[in-house]
Amino acid sequence: MDRSGIFAGDDPFALARAWLEEATATEPNDPNAIALATVDAQGLPNVRMVLLKEIEAEAFVFYTNYDSRKGQEIAASGKAAFVLHWKSLRRQIRVRGLTEREDGPQADAYYASRSLQSRLGAWASRQSQPLASRLSLMAEVARVTAARGPNPSRPPFWGGIRIRPVEIEFWADGAFRLHDRFRWSRDTFENNWEIQRLNP
């Protein structure tokens, strides 16, 4: 199977990191933005944009409020999917997998690296819950600022979600819509990846 050029390599996570690094030089805003998909209790999908923060050796990590709609849906199903799309490169990566929380030292370190305003905002926002007004949100930020001070600890309801993929697809635009697609899939995390070229 010919996987030369931008598809070359045996490690899909290394390949994803290489594509993201290349996109960082060409995308005007947030090259790490992913469209994250979850499902509710009735199986109805939800999709929203979040920022991918790490590509680990065997997983992808983003951070969120665990009490948000996405946090609750992920906790209930243990599954998520996302797509990274780069218009400038005419490429995308699709990922489907199982989830786990990252709420230890790694999450603490990432939280500490954020701006003070973002750290306080994580405490103040009851993400996905109804909000009376922008003014009430700013009042809550002021209250949290007075209570938590200049070095707030990470909220217990806020942290990372790690997606451990069972399927990763790399897609690149082709002339006349004859795109190149390669799917990496595995039944269990212990199994080796099976790689298939897919029809466009």
Backbone as a printed PyTorch tensor [residue, N CA C, xyz], in Angstrom:
tensor([[[  0.8500,  -1.1910,   0.0000],
         [  0.0000,   0.0000,   0.0000],
         [  0.8870,   1.2420,   0.0000]],

        [[  0.6350,   2.1260,  -0.9410],
         [  1.4640,   3.3220,  -1.0780],
         [  1.0010,   4.3940,  -0.0960]],

        [[  1.8210,   4.6380,   0.9330],
         [  1.5480,   5.7230,   1.8720],
         [  2.7560,   6.6490,   1.9400]],

        [[  3.2110,   7.0950,   0.8210],
         [  4.3760,   7.9730,   0.7670],
         [  3.9280,   9.4200,   1.0080]],

        [[  4.8770,  10.3180,   0.9970],
         [  4.5630,  11.7450,   1.1350],
         [  3.9580,  12.0670,   2.4870]],

        [[  2.8750,  12.8160,   2.4750],
         [  2.2780,  13.2940,   3.7290],
         [  1.6540,  12.1680,   4.5490]],

        [[  1.4440,  10.9940,   3.9680],
         [  0.8450,   9.8550,   4.6850],
         [  1.8860,   8.8660,   5.2050]],

        [[  3.1540,   9.1280,   4.9740],
         [  4.2030,   8.1710,   5.3300],
         [  4.3550,   8.0580,   6.8440]],

        [[  4.7460,   6.8600,   7.2930],
         [  5.0170,   6.6280,   8.7060],
         [  4.1440,   5.5370,   9.2810]],

        [[  4.5930,   4.9640,  10.3900],
         [  3.8820,   3.8520,  11.0200],
         [  3.1520,   4.2450,  12.2930]],

        [[  3.3320,   5.4780,  12.7570],
         [  2.7230,   5.9290,  14.0020],
         [  1.6930,   7.0160,  13.6930]],

        [[  0.3870,   6.7210,  13.8730],
         [ -0.6210,   7.7220,  13.5090],
         [ -0.5760,   8.9760,  14.3930]],

        [[ -0.0930,   8.8280,  15.6310],
         [ -0.0050,   9.9940,  16.5150],
         [  1.1270,  10.9150,  16.0810]],

        [[  2.2440,  10.3310,  15.6380],
         [  3.3430,  11.1360,  15.0980],
         [  2.8950,  11.8390,  13.8190]],

        [[  2.1220,  11.1300,  13.0050],
         [  1.6060,  11.7170,  11.7760],
         [  0.6590,  12.8800,  12.0880]],

        [[ -0.2090,  12.6930,  13.0760],
         [ -1.1260,  13.7670,  13.4810],
         [ -0.3550,  14.9720,  14.0050]],

        [[  0.6900,  14.7370,  14.8050],
         [  1.5010,  15.8510,  15.3100],
         [  2.1740,  16.5900,  14.1630]],

        [[  2.6650,  15.8510,  13.1730],
         [  3.3390,  16.4840,  12.0220],
         [  2.3620,  17.3430,  11.2340]],

        [[  1.1410,  16.8290,  11.0020],
         [  0.1420,  17.6100,  10.2720],
         [ -0.2510,  18.8610,  11.0640]],

        [[ -0.4180,  18.7230,  12.3790],
         [ -0.7750,  19.8760,  13.2050],
         [  0.3420,  20.9100,  13.2050]],

        [[  1.5770,  20.4560,  13.2750],
         [  2.7050,  21.3870,  13.2390],
         [  2.7360,  22.1460,  11.9170]],

        [[  2.4710,  21.4430,  10.8280],
         [  2.4450,  22.1000,   9.5190],
         [  1.2940,  23.1040,   9.4500]],

        [[  0.1430,  22.7260,   9.9990],
         [ -1.0190,  23.6260,   9.9770],
         [ -0.7840,  24.8730,  10.8170]],

        [[  0.0160,  24.7520,  11.8610],
         [  0.2950,  25.8970,  12.7250],
         [  0.9320,  27.0370,  11.9350]],

        [[  1.6470,  26.6940,  10.8740],
         [  2.2980,  27.7250,  10.0520],
         [  1.3800,  28.3130,   8.9890]],

        [[  0.2190,  27.6760,   8.7460],
         [ -0.6280,  28.1240,   7.6370],
         [ -2.0260,  28.5680,   8.0390]],

        [[ -2.5580,  28.0190,   9.1390],
         [ -3.9190,  28.3750,   9.5480],
         [ -3.9210,  29.7360,  10.2340]],

        [[ -4.8630,  30.6170,   9.8700],
         [ -4.8580,  31.9640,  10.4690],
         [ -5.2380,  31.9780,  11.9420]],

        [[ -6.0960,  31.0680,  12.3850],
         [ -6.5460,  31.0470,  13.7760],
         [ -6.7360,  29.6150,  14.2650]],

        [[ -6.2580,  29.3470,  15.4680],
         [ -6.5370,  28.0990,  16.1810],
         [ -6.3910,  26.8500,  15.3110]],

        [[ -5.1870,  26.5250,  14.8710],
         [ -5.0080,  25.3000,  14.0840],
         [ -5.3430,  24.0380,  14.8660]],

        [[ -5.4350,  24.1520,  16.2030],
         [ -5.7590,  23.0000,  17.0490],
         [ -7.2460,  22.9330,  17.3910]],

        [[ -8.0830,  23.6890,  16.6910],
         [ -9.5270,  23.6370,  16.9390],
         [-10.0980,  22.3420,  16.3830]],

        [[-10.8800,  21.6460,  17.2160],
         [-11.5180,  20.4020,  16.7880],
         [-13.0330,  20.5410,  16.9300]],

        [[-13.7600,  19.9050,  16.0150],
         [-15.2110,  19.7750,  16.1480],
         [-15.4550,  18.4820,  16.9120]],

        [[-15.8520,  18.6180,  18.1760],
         [-16.0070,  17.4830,  19.0770],
         [-17.4550,  17.0130,  19.0870]],

        [[-17.6620,  15.7210,  18.8600],
         [-19.0100,  15.1410,  18.8240],
         [-19.2210,  14.2120,  20.0140]],

        [[-20.3930,  14.3670,  20.6370],
         [-20.8420,  13.4670,  21.7020],
         [-22.3060,  13.1470,  21.4210]],

        [[-22.8900,  12.2460,  22.2100],
         [-24.3180,  11.9540,  22.0800],
         [-24.9800,  12.0420,  23.4400]],

        [[-26.2680,  12.4480,  23.4330],
         [-27.0040,  12.5250,  24.6920],
         [-27.6380,  11.1660,  25.0100]],

        [[-28.4290,  11.1360,  26.0670],
         [-29.0110,   9.8680,  26.5240],
         [-29.9410,   9.2440,  25.4930]],

        [[-30.4960,  10.0640,  24.5910],
         [-31.3800,   9.5560,  23.5350],
         [-30.6220,   9.2180,  22.2510]],

        [[-29.3020,   9.3900,  22.2710],
         [-28.5030,   9.1040,  21.0860],
         [-28.4440,  10.2540,  20.0990]],

        [[-28.9700,  11.4340,  20.4910],
         [-28.9470,  12.5970,  19.6000],
         [-27.5690,  13.2610,  19.6890]],

        [[-26.9080,  13.4780,  18.5520],
         [-25.5450,  14.0200,  18.5970],
         [-25.5100,  15.5010,  18.9620]],

        [[-24.3960,  15.8900,  19.5530],
         [-24.0330,  17.2820,  19.7970],
         [-22.6320,  17.4940,  19.2560]],

        [[-22.3910,  18.6270,  18.6010],
         [-21.0670,  18.9570,  18.0830],
         [-20.7520,  20.3900,  18.4700]],

        [[-19.4990,  20.6180,  18.8960],
         [-19.0540,  21.9660,  19.2150],
         [-17.5420,  22.0390,  19.0160]],

        [[-17.0360,  23.2720,  18.8880],
         [-15.6040,  23.4700,  18.7100],
         [-14.9280,  23.6010,  20.0770]],

        [[-13.8320,  22.8690,  20.2510],
         [-12.9760,  23.0060,  21.4270],
         [-11.5270,  22.9850,  20.9330]],

        [[-10.5980,  23.2750,  21.8340],
         [ -9.1850,  23.3000,  21.4470],
         [ -8.4740,  22.0400,  21.9320]],

        [[ -7.8710,  21.3410,  21.0020],
         [ -7.0470,  20.1850,  21.3230],
         [ -5.7490,  20.6900,  21.9360]],

        [[ -5.3920,  20.2000,  23.1040],
         [ -4.2190,  20.7270,  23.7900],
         [ -3.0120,  19.8160,  23.7450]],

        [[ -3.2000,  18.5280,  23.5770],
         [ -2.0530,  17.6120,  23.5470],
         [ -2.3470,  16.4330,  22.6320]],

        [[ -1.3120,  16.0220,  21.9090],
         [ -1.3350,  14.7400,  21.2130],
         [ -0.2770,  13.8950,  21.9040]],

        [[ -0.7420,  12.9450,  22.7010],
         [  0.1600,  12.0950,  23.4730],
         [  0.6130,  10.9110,  22.6190]],

        [[  1.3500,  10.0150,  23.2490],
         [  1.8480,   8.8420,  22.5300],
         [  0.7210,   7.9450,  22.0410]],

        [[ -0.4350,   7.9390,  22.7710],
         [ -1.5350,   7.0360,  22.4140],
         [ -2.9060,   7.6990,  22.5600]],

        [[ -2.9570,   9.0280,  22.6380],
         [ -4.2470,   9.6720,  22.9070],
         [ -4.2120,  11.1510,  22.5400]],

        [[ -5.4140,  11.7330,  22.5240],
         [ -5.6150,  13.1650,  22.2760],
         [ -6.2960,  13.7560,  23.5100]],

        [[ -5.8950,  14.9500,  23.9350],
         [ -6.4020,  15.5290,  25.1810],
         [ -6.9170,  16.9480,  24.9620]],

        [[ -8.1090,  17.2230,  25.4900],
         [ -8.6170,  18.5900,  25.5780],
         [ -9.1220,  18.7960,  27.0020]],

        [[ -9.4470,  20.0400,  27.3400],
         [ -9.8580,  20.3740,  28.7110],
         [-11.2220,  21.0370,  28.7050]],

        [[-11.9860,  20.7910,  29.7800],
         [-13.3450,  21.3140,  29.8310],
         [-13.8860,  21.2930,  31.2580]],

        [[-15.0490,  21.8720,  31.4070],
         [-15.8270,  21.7730,  32.6410],
         [-16.5560,  20.4260,  32.5920]],

        [[-16.3320,  19.5760,  33.5820],
         [-16.9490,  18.2490,  33.5750],
         [-18.4760,  18.3130,  33.7200]],

        [[-18.9840,  19.4310,  34.2600],
         [-20.4310,  19.5780,  34.4310],
         [-21.1120,  20.1510,  33.1920]],

        [[-20.3280,  20.5110,  32.1680],
         [-20.9040,  21.0100,  30.9180],
         [-21.6730,  19.8880,  30.2250]],

        [[-22.4180,  20.2420,  29.2050],
         [-23.1680,  19.2140,  28.4670],
         [-22.2230,  18.1730,  27.8760]],

        [[-21.1260,  18.6380,  27.2670],
         [-20.1940,  17.6660,  26.6930],
         [-19.5660,  16.8020,  27.7730]],

        [[-19.2400,  17.4140,  28.9270],
         [-18.6600,  16.6450,  30.0140],
         [-19.6040,  15.5740,  30.5170]],

        [[-20.8730,  15.9190,  30.6650],
         [-21.8630,  14.9590,  31.1390],
         [-22.1070,  13.8580,  30.1130]],

        [[-22.1730,  14.2310,  28.8310],
         [-22.4130,  13.2310,  27.7960],
         [-21.2390,  12.2660,  27.6670]],

        [[-20.0210,  12.7850,  27.8040],
         [-18.8450,  11.9220,  27.7460],
         [-18.8160,  10.9970,  28.9540]],

        [[-19.1580,  11.5340,  30.1350],
         [-19.1830,  10.6950,  31.3370],
         [-20.1950,   9.5620,  31.2060]],

        [[-21.3310,   9.8360,  30.5620],
         [-22.3780,   8.8230,  30.4320],
         [-22.0300,   7.7530,  29.4030]],

        [[-21.4330,   8.1610,  28.2750],
         [-21.1890,   7.2010,  27.1910],
         [-19.7850,   6.6140,  27.2000]],

        [[-18.8140,   7.3810,  27.6950],
         [-17.4250,   6.9340,  27.6440],
         [-16.8340,   6.9690,  26.2510]],

        [[-17.4910,   7.7170,  25.3410],
         [-17.0500,   7.7660,  23.9420],
         [-17.1180,   9.1950,  23.4140]],

        [[-16.3050,   9.4790,  22.3950],
         [-16.3520,  10.7760,  21.7160],
         [-15.6820,  10.6340,  20.3550]],

        [[-15.9410,  11.6150,  19.5100],
         [-15.3010,  11.6760,  18.2000],
         [-14.9920,  13.1300,  17.8920]],

        [[-14.0310,  13.3460,  17.0210],
         [-13.7500,  14.7250,  16.6120],
         [-13.1300,  14.7440,  15.2300]],

        [[-13.1360,  15.9310,  14.6380],
         [-12.4470,  16.1550,  13.3700],
         [-11.6050,  17.4200,  13.4870]],

        [[-10.3760,  17.3150,  13.0150],
         [ -9.4890,  18.4620,  12.8190],
         [ -9.5400,  18.7710,  11.3290]],

        [[ -9.8750,  20.0050,  10.9790],
         [ -9.9490,  20.3640,   9.5620],
         [ -9.1180,  21.6050,   9.3040]],

        [[ -8.2380,  21.5110,   8.3210],
         [ -7.3980,  22.6610,   7.9700],
         [ -7.6860,  23.0710,   6.5350]],

        [[ -8.3810,  24.1790,   6.4060],
         [ -8.7630,  24.6630,   5.0770],
         [ -7.5290,  25.0370,   4.2630]],

        [[ -6.5300,  25.6120,   4.9370],
         [ -5.3310,  26.0640,   4.2250],
         [ -4.5450,  24.8910,   3.6340]],

        [[ -4.5630,  23.7510,   4.3170],
         [ -3.8370,  22.5690,   3.8320],
         [ -4.7120,  21.6190,   3.0260]],

        [[ -6.0260,  21.8300,   3.1180],
         [ -6.9850,  20.9290,   2.4810],
         [ -6.8080,  19.5040,   2.9910]],

        [[ -6.7560,  19.4210,   4.3340],
         [ -6.5980,  18.1260,   4.9930],
         [ -7.5010,  18.0680,   6.2160]],

        [[ -7.7820,  16.8440,   6.6470],
         [ -8.4840,  16.6690,   7.9130],
         [ -8.0920,  15.3380,   8.5430]],

        [[ -8.2880,  15.2850,   9.8600],
         [ -8.0820,  14.0570,  10.6230],
         [ -9.3570,  13.7970,  11.4090]],

        [[ -9.8950,  12.5840,  11.2750],
         [-11.0830,  12.1700,  12.0270],
         [-10.6740,  11.1310,  13.0610]],

        [[-11.2060,  11.2750,  14.2770],
         [-10.8540,  10.3820,  15.3790],
         [-12.1210,   9.9160,  16.0760]],

        [[-12.1890,   8.6120,  16.3920],
         [-13.2710,   8.0400,  17.1950],
         [-12.6360,   7.1950,  18.2740]],

        [[-13.1420,   7.3330,  19.5240],
         [-12.5130,   6.5370,  20.5580],
         [-13.2100,   6.5630,  21.8950]],

        [[-12.5420,   5.9620,  22.8640],
         [-13.0310,   5.8690,  24.2300],
         [-12.3650,   6.9610,  25.0630]],

        [[-13.0540,   7.3800,  26.1120],
         [-12.5860,   8.5320,  26.8790],
         [-12.2380,   8.1660,  28.3170]],

        [[-11.3850,   8.9990,  28.8790],
         [-11.0880,   8.9190,  30.3090],
         [-10.7160,  10.3200,  30.7840]],

        [[-10.9040,  10.5650,  32.0720],
         [-10.5670,  11.8770,  32.6300],
         [ -9.0670,  11.9880,  32.8820]],

        [[ -8.5790,  13.1970,  32.6960],
         [ -7.2230,  13.5510,  33.1190],
         [ -7.3940,  14.6370,  34.1730]],

        [[ -7.4510,  14.2290,  35.4430],
         [ -7.6990,  15.2040,  36.5020],
         [ -6.6440,  15.1310,  37.6010]],

        [[ -5.4140,  14.8130,  37.1890],
         [ -4.2950,  14.7440,  38.1230],
         [ -3.2930,  15.8550,  37.8810]],

        [[ -2.0140,  15.5900,  38.1480],
         [ -0.9670,  16.6120,  37.9990],
         [ -0.8800,  17.2210,  36.6060]],

        [[ -1.1580,  16.4300,  35.5820],
         [ -1.1080,  16.9490,  34.2110],
         [ -2.1550,  18.0390,  34.0160]],

        [[ -3.3670,  17.8070,  34.5360],
         [ -4.4290,  18.8200,  34.4470],
         [ -4.0820,  20.0430,  35.2920]],

        [[ -3.4950,  19.8030,  36.4710],
         [ -3.0780,  20.9250,  37.3210],
         [ -2.0670,  21.8030,  36.5940]],

        [[ -1.1040,  21.1720,  35.9310],
         [ -0.0560,  21.9160,  35.2270],
         [ -0.6400,  22.7220,  34.0750]],

        [[ -1.5550,  22.1160,  33.3170],
         [ -2.1470,  22.8720,  32.2160],
         [ -2.9760,  24.0410,  32.7450]],

        [[ -3.7730,  23.7940,  33.7890],
         [ -4.5860,  24.8660,  34.3760],
         [ -3.6930,  26.0160,  34.8390]],

        [[ -2.5800,  25.7030,  35.4810],
         [ -1.6730,  26.7290,  35.9840],
         [ -1.0300,  27.5300,  34.8510]],

        [[ -0.9380,  26.9370,  33.6600],
         [ -0.3160,  27.6270,  32.5250],
         [ -1.2450,  28.6460,  31.8700]],

        [[ -2.5290,  28.6030,  32.1960],
         [ -3.4960,  29.5200,  31.5890],
         [ -3.4050,  30.9020,  32.2290]],

        [[ -3.9240,  31.8960,  31.5270],
         [ -3.9400,  33.2410,  32.0890],
         [ -4.8020,  33.2590,  33.3480]],

        [[ -4.5310,  34.2240,  34.2440],
         [ -5.3080,  34.3280,  35.4700],
         [ -6.7930,  34.5060,  35.1550]],

        [[ -7.1000,  35.3270,  34.1530],
         [ -8.5070,  35.5610,  33.7940],
         [ -9.1890,  34.2730,  33.3590]],

        [[ -8.4760,  33.4220,  32.6210],
         [ -9.0510,  32.1480,  32.1890],
         [ -9.2360,  31.2000,  33.3660]],

        [[ -8.2930,  31.2190,  34.3000],
         [ -8.4180,  30.3580,  35.4780],
         [ -9.6080,  30.7730,  36.3450]],

        [[ -9.7720,  32.0790,  36.5110],
         [-10.9170,  32.5710,  37.2810],
         [-12.2250,  32.3040,  36.5370]],

        [[-12.1850,  32.4320,  35.2140],
         [-13.3710,  32.1560,  34.4100],
         [-13.8320,  30.7220,  34.5260]],

        [[-12.8680,  29.7980,  34.6660],
         [-13.2340,  28.3890,  34.8350],
         [-14.0250,  28.1850,  36.1260]],

        [[-13.6750,  28.9370,  37.1690],
         [-14.4280,  28.8620,  38.4240],
         [-15.7960,  29.5200,  38.2810]],

        [[-15.8560,  30.6400,  37.5610],
         [-17.0790,  31.4570,  37.5280],
         [-18.1600,  30.8910,  36.6170]],

        [[-17.7600,  30.2560,  35.5240],
         [-18.7420,  29.8150,  34.5310],
         [-19.3610,  28.4710,  34.9060]],

        [[-20.6720,  28.4540,  34.9730],
         [-21.4030,  27.1850,  35.1160],
         [-21.7480,  26.7260,  33.7000]],

        [[-20.7380,  26.2230,  33.0220],
         [-20.8010,  25.9870,  31.5780],
         [-22.0250,  25.1860,  31.1700]],

        [[-22.6990,  25.6730,  30.1350],
         [-23.8890,  25.0640,  29.5270],
         [-25.1760,  25.3150,  30.3100]],

        [[-25.0930,  25.9280,  31.5010],
         [-26.2940,  26.2230,  32.2810],
         [-26.8810,  27.5680,  31.8500]],

        [[-28.1890,  27.7750,  32.0080],
         [-28.7980,  29.0630,  31.6490],
         [-28.1380,  30.2130,  32.4110]],

        [[-28.0240,  31.3640,  31.7460],
         [-27.3750,  32.5490,  32.2980],
         [-28.3260,  33.7350,  32.1850]],

        [[-28.5670,  34.4170,  33.3050],
         [-29.5210,  35.5260,  33.3150],
         [-29.0500,  36.6780,  32.4390]],

        [[-27.7530,  37.0170,  32.5140],
         [-27.2300,  38.1450,  31.7320],
         [-25.7130,  38.1200,  31.7530]],

        [[-25.1220,  38.8570,  30.8380],
         [-23.6600,  39.0180,  30.8340],
         [-23.2090,  39.6810,  32.1390]],

        [[-24.0150,  40.6260,  32.6180],
         [-23.6940,  41.3380,  33.8500],
         [-23.5930,  40.3760,  35.0430]],

        [[-24.4870,  39.4070,  35.1040],
         [-24.4440,  38.4510,  36.2150],
         [-23.1980,  37.5680,  36.1310]],

        [[-22.7660,  37.2530,  34.9110],
         [-21.5300,  36.4800,  34.7490],
         [-20.3360,  37.2880,  35.2420]],

        [[-20.2720,  38.5750,  34.8730],
         [-19.1510,  39.4020,  35.2970],
         [-19.1570,  39.6050,  36.8120]],

        [[-20.3470,  39.6570,  37.3960],
         [-20.4370,  39.7680,  38.8590],
         [-19.8920,  38.5120,  39.5180]],

        [[-20.1550,  37.3580,  38.9210],
         [-19.6350,  36.1020,  39.4670],
         [-18.1150,  36.0410,  39.3200]],

        [[-17.5910,  36.5430,  38.2090],
         [-16.1380,  36.6080,  38.0370],
         [-15.5240,  37.4770,  39.1330]],

        [[-16.1520,  38.6190,  39.4190],
         [-15.6480,  39.5130,  40.4690],
         [-15.6880,  38.8240,  41.8290]],

        [[-16.7690,  38.1010,  42.1050],
         [-16.8950,  37.3900,  43.3810],
         [-15.8200,  36.3140,  43.5140]],

        [[-15.6150,  35.5460,  42.4360],
         [-14.6000,  34.4940,  42.4420],
         [-13.2050,  35.0930,  42.5960]],

        [[-12.9500,  36.2150,  41.9450],
         [-11.6460,  36.8730,  42.0450],
         [-11.3470,  37.2560,  43.4920]],

        [[-12.3470,  37.8150,  44.1670],
         [-12.1570,  38.2010,  45.5700],
         [-11.9590,  36.9810,  46.4590]],

        [[-12.6590,  35.9030,  46.1670],
         [-12.5940,  34.7100,  47.0070],
         [-11.3590,  33.8610,  46.7470]],

        [[-10.9230,  33.7540,  45.4750],
         [ -9.8570,  32.8220,  45.1080],
         [ -8.4780,  33.4670,  45.0370]],

        [[ -8.4360,  34.7880,  44.8510],
         [ -7.1550,  35.4800,  44.8240],
         [ -6.3820,  35.2920,  43.5320]],

        [[ -5.0870,  35.6660,  43.5600],
         [ -4.2950,  35.7050,  42.3260],
         [ -3.7390,  34.3500,  41.8730]],

        [[ -3.9250,  33.3140,  42.6700],
         [ -3.3940,  32.0070,  42.2730],
         [ -4.3970,  30.9010,  42.5900]],

        [[ -5.5390,  30.8930,  41.8890],
         [ -6.5740,  29.9010,  42.2120],
         [ -6.1480,  28.4920,  41.8280]],

        [[ -6.5340,  27.5330,  42.6560],
         [ -6.2790,  26.1310,  42.3270],
         [ -7.2610,  25.6820,  41.2500]],

        [[ -6.9670,  24.5570,  40.6220],
         [ -7.8590,  24.0370,  39.5820],
         [ -9.1800,  23.6000,  40.2130]],

        [[-10.3100,  24.0240,  39.6190],
         [-11.6040,  23.5810,  40.1570],
         [-11.7430,  22.0650,  40.0640]],

        [[-12.3760,  21.4370,  41.0380],
         [-12.5400,  19.9800,  40.9920],
         [-13.4460,  19.5170,  39.8540]],

        [[-14.2490,  20.4500,  39.3040],
         [-15.1650,  20.1130,  38.2150],
         [-14.5780,  20.4510,  36.8380]],

        [[-13.3130,  20.7420,  36.7800],
         [-12.6690,  21.1620,  35.5290],
         [-11.3910,  20.3610,  35.3360]],

        [[-11.1880,  19.8380,  34.1180],
         [ -9.9680,  19.0790,  33.8590],
         [ -9.9300,  18.5630,  32.4340]],

        [[ -9.0950,  17.5750,  32.2250],
         [ -8.8850,  17.0610,  30.8810],
         [ -9.7640,  15.8700,  30.5510]],

        [[ -9.9950,  15.7120,  29.2650],
         [-10.6140,  14.5090,  28.7090],
         [ -9.6100,  13.9320,  27.7170]],

        [[ -9.2690,  12.6760,  27.9300],
         [ -8.3480,  11.9780,  27.0390],
         [ -9.1770,  11.0640,  26.1290]],

        [[ -8.9670,  11.1970,  24.8310],
         [ -9.6260,  10.3190,  23.8670],
         [ -8.5910,   9.3260,  23.3490]],

        [[ -8.8390,   8.0520,  23.6420],
         [ -7.9590,   6.9760,  23.1830],
         [ -8.6070,   6.3380,  21.9560]],

        [[ -8.0630,   6.5860,  20.7780],
         [ -8.7690,   6.1970,  19.5570],
         [ -8.7720,   4.7080,  19.2510]],

        [[ -9.8910,   4.2930,  18.6760],
         [ -9.9610,   2.9840,  18.0400],
         [ -9.9710,   3.1550,  16.5240]],

        [[-10.1050,   4.4110,  16.0870],
         [-10.1020,   4.6980,  14.6460],
         [ -9.5830,   6.1150,  14.4100]],

        [[ -8.6600,   6.2440,  13.4680],
         [ -8.1290,   7.5350,  13.0410],
         [ -8.1100,   7.5290,  11.5200]],

        [[ -8.6600,   8.5570,  10.9290],
         [ -8.6380,   8.6590,   9.4650],
         [ -7.9390,   9.9360,   9.0350]],

        [[ -6.9890,   9.7920,   8.1210],
         [ -6.2760,  10.9220,   7.5360],
         [ -6.8070,  11.1510,   6.1210]],

        [[ -7.1810,  12.3890,   5.8300],
         [ -7.8290,  12.7380,   4.5630],
         [ -7.1050,  13.9220,   3.9460]],

        [[ -6.8480,  13.8390,   2.6520],
         [ -6.2560,  14.9610,   1.9260],
         [ -7.0130,  15.1640,   0.6250]],

        [[ -7.2310,  16.4200,   0.3010],
         [ -7.9900,  16.7970,  -0.8950],
         [ -7.2800,  16.3060,  -2.1540]],

        [[ -8.0620,  15.7910,  -3.0950],
         [ -7.5210,  15.3600,  -4.3750],
         [ -8.2360,  16.0260,  -5.5320]],

        [[ -7.5790,  16.0900,  -6.6670],
         [ -8.1850,  16.7030,  -7.8480],
         [ -9.4640,  15.9690,  -8.2280]],

        [[-10.4480,  16.7210,  -8.6960],
         [-11.7340,  16.1730,  -9.1420],
         [-12.4410,  15.3760,  -8.0480]],

        [[-12.2080,  15.7670,  -6.7970],
         [-12.7960,  15.1130,  -5.6160],
         [-12.3610,  13.6540,  -5.4520]],

        [[-11.2540,  13.3010,  -6.0600],
         [-10.6830,  11.9580,  -5.8730],
         [ -9.6860,  12.0510,  -4.7210]],

        [[-10.2190,  12.1770,  -3.5260],
         [ -9.4090,  12.4350,  -2.3410],
         [ -8.6300,  11.1860,  -1.9170]],

        [[ -7.5750,  11.4330,  -1.1260],
         [ -6.8090,  10.3450,  -0.5230],
         [ -7.2650,  10.1790,   0.9170]],

        [[ -7.6110,   8.9340,   1.2880],
         [ -8.0880,   8.6310,   2.6440],
         [ -7.4300,   7.3430,   3.1290]],

        [[ -6.8780,   7.4090,   4.3360],
         [ -6.3150,   6.2210,   4.9750],
         [ -6.9000,   6.1070,   6.3730]],

        [[ -7.4730,   4.9410,   6.6750],
         [ -8.0770,   4.6970,   7.9860],
         [ -7.2170,   3.7200,   8.7750]],

        [[ -6.8590,   4.1320,   9.9890],
         [ -6.1670,   3.2820,  10.9560],
         [ -7.2210,   2.8180,  11.9460]],

        [[ -7.3580,   1.5170,  12.1480],
         [ -8.3810,   1.0190,  13.0690],
         [ -7.8400,  -0.1630,  13.8600]],

        [[ -8.4540,  -0.3660,  15.0570],
         [ -8.0820,  -1.4910,  15.9180],
         [ -9.2730,  -1.8090,  16.8160]],

        [[ -9.4380,  -3.0770,  17.1350],
         [-10.5450,  -3.4950,  17.9840],
         [-10.2920,  -3.1950,  19.4540]],

        [[ -9.0570,  -3.3760,  19.8810],
         [ -8.6760,  -3.1090,  21.2690],
         [ -7.3750,  -2.3330,  21.2630]],

        [[ -7.0510,  -1.7110,  22.3890],
         [ -5.8290,  -0.9220,  22.4790],
         [ -4.5830,  -1.8030,  22.4330]],

        [[ -4.7470,  -3.0950,  22.7170],
         [ -3.6090,  -4.0080,  22.6860],
         [ -3.2760,  -4.4550,  21.2580]],

        [[ -4.2470,  -4.3490,  20.3520],
         [ -4.0390,  -4.8100,  18.9830],
         [ -3.2240,  -3.8100,  18.1690]],

        [[ -2.5730,  -4.3200,  17.1410],
         [ -1.8830,  -3.4510,  16.1940],
         [ -2.9060,  -2.7530,  15.3100]],

        [[ -2.5110,  -1.6280,  14.7570],
         [ -3.3840,  -0.8920,  13.8460],
         [ -3.5190,  -1.6450,  12.5230]],

        [[ -4.7180,  -1.6740,  11.9900],
         [ -4.9560,  -2.1080,  10.6110],
         [ -5.1300,  -0.8480,   9.7830]],

        [[ -4.4100,  -0.7690,   8.6750],
         [ -4.4460,   0.4310,   7.8480],
         [ -5.0750,   0.0940,   6.5020]],

        [[ -6.0870,   0.8620,   6.1110],
         [ -6.7730,   0.6470,   4.8350],
         [ -6.8520,   1.9580,   4.0720]],

        [[ -6.6440,   1.8660,   2.7730],
         [ -6.9760,   3.0000,   1.9120],
         [ -8.4520,   2.9440,   1.6200]],

        [[ -9.1430,   4.0900,   1.6930],
         [-10.5850,   4.1460,   1.4590],
         [-10.8880,   4.8940,   0.1590]],

        [[-11.9850,   4.5070,  -0.4520],
         [-12.4880,   5.2750,  -1.5830],
         [-12.8190,   6.6930,  -1.1300]],

        [[-12.6910,   7.6580,  -2.0500],
         [-13.0520,   9.0180,  -1.6710],
         [-14.5390,   9.1740,  -1.4380]]])
